Amino acid sequence: MAQQQGRVVRWEAERGFGFILSASTQEKVFFHIRDFRGAPEPLLRMQVAYEEIHVGGKGRRAVAVRPVGSHAAVPNASANSQSTERKERSERKRSRSYAP
């Protein structure tokens, strides 16, 4: 597997997956949180390095995803606040659905 680079263009924190825009092909590559090695979670616009595999009919998938450069050390505050907002909304929905 060859090392690739790109940036996170979509991150669904509540579902644990996202997409990386490949720097070399300009195509989106799927990745799952279990394949992320780094900060607590991926951030939008984070520069990453990854290895790419192909999964049957599902297409391209990134594994061993890790932050690189300045993104390895400095989190994006706006992406964090968006992620936190989504988590809070999700928790509120869950708590309403379990209320007697």
C-alpha positions, -999 to 999 in steps of 0.1 A, spaced: 0 0 0 13 34 -10 12 64 14 -13 90 3 -21 125 15 -52 146 16 -75 166 38 -107 158 57 -136 173 39 -165 156 58 -167 143 93 -198 127 109 -187 125 145 -220 109 157 -217 82 131 -179 78 133 -170 82 96 -159 108 71 -142 115 38 -108 126 28 -102 145 -5 -71 129 -20 -44 154 -29 -32 133 -59 -65 123 -75 -90 149 -61 -114 120 -53 -131 114 -20 -119 84 1 -140 70 29 -125 64 64 -138 52 97 -129 64 132 -113 30 141 -87 37 113 -78 71 127 -45 75 146 -41 108 163 -60 135 181 -92 126 199 -111 128 165 -106 141 130 -113 177 122 -126 194 91 -98 206 68 -72 185 88 -43 175 66 -38 137 68 -16 109 55 -32 75 49 -30 42 31 -56 33 6 -74 0 1 -103 -11 -21 -132 -28 -5 -151 -50 -29 -180 -30 -45 -178 -2 -19 -147 15 -35 -118 33 -20 -111 33 18 -84 50 38 -67 31 67 -40 41 91 -52 77 89 -30 102 108 -27 140 110 3 156 94 20 190 96 4 217 117 -28 197 119 -10 171 140 -7 196 169 -32 224 164 -69 216 164 -94 236 144 -117 253 169 -146 258 146 -146 222 136 -145 211 172 -175 234 181 -195 220 152 -187 184 163 -196 193 200 -229 209 188 -238 178 169 -231 155 199 -252 177 222 -281 176 197 -278 139 195 -278 135 233 -309 157 236 -327 137 210 -318 104 228 -329 117 262 -363 128 248 -369 94 232 -362 76 265 -383 99 287 -413 80 303 
